[in-house]
Amino acid sequence: MKKWFGGLLAGLLFSLSAWAAVDINTATQSELEAVKGIGPAKAKAIVEHRQKSGPFKSVDDLDKVKGFGKASVDKLRKDLTVGDTAKPAAKK
């Protein structure tokens, strides 16, 4: 019974982490690629923009990255975050 419960608990925790928003200020290229709607080129552009310009202040700042517009940012908003230190993205 303990093994079954432990397996269930581990599976639940793994599932919850899979649903967590990806922090665009700390995510690797491969972590960004795991987000539906972000392929290798966009993930690379995010990382390069972050390296050149510093951390994003909000998810809305993604529209400054090549390949992203307001519509694509809006579609990705629920899957992305900028972490605890920056303000959350404004809902439009």
N, C-alpha and C positions, 0 to 999 in steps of 0.2 A: 504494500500500500504506500509506503514512504517513497519507493522508487517511482511509482506511478505519479504521485503528487509532485515530486521533485521535477519529473519530466514535464508535467503540465505547467508548473510554475515557470520553468526555464523557457518553454515555448511561448508562454504569455509575455514574458519579459522581452524576448527576442522580437515578437510581433509588435509590441509597443515601440521599441526602438526603431523598427522599420517605418513606423508611421510618423516619427519625429521629424520636424522641419529641419532642413539642412542649413547650416550657418554659412552664408556666402563669404564671410570674413575668415573662416578657418578651414573650410572644406577643401579637400584635394580635388584635382581634376577628376579622378575616378569617382569620388563621392558625388560630385556635381553631375556627372554623366548618369548616375543612378536615378536622378530626378527625371520623371517623364516630361519631355519637352526640351530637355537640355542634352544635346549631343556633344561629341568631342570638340567641334569647333567652338561652340558657345561656351563650353566648360573651360577651354583653354583661354578664350577671350576674357572670361571672368577673372581667372587667376592672374593673367597678365595685367589687366586693368587694376586689380587690387595691388599688385606689386609696384606699379608705376604711380598710382594715385593715392595709395593708402586705403584704409578700411572703408567699407560702405557705411553710411550713416543710417540708411533705411533700404528696404527692398526696392523702393521706388528709384533709387540711384542706378539700378540695373539698366535703365533706359539710356544711360550714358555709355554703355558698353556696345561695341559694334555687334549687330545682329539682334539687338533687343529694341523693342518699341513699347509704347504704353500698353498695347493690347497683349503682347506676349508676357509682359511683367504681371499684368492682371491675372492671366491664366496660371502663372507660376506662384503667385503670392502665398497661397495656402501651404505650399511645400517648402518655402524658404523663410529664413530668419536672418537677422544680423546679430544675434546674441543678446546678452543682458545689458551690455554697456551702451548700446545705441538705442535711439527711440524706435518704436515699432512703426511699420509702414502704415501710411494713412490709407484708409478704405475710401475708394472713390466711387 
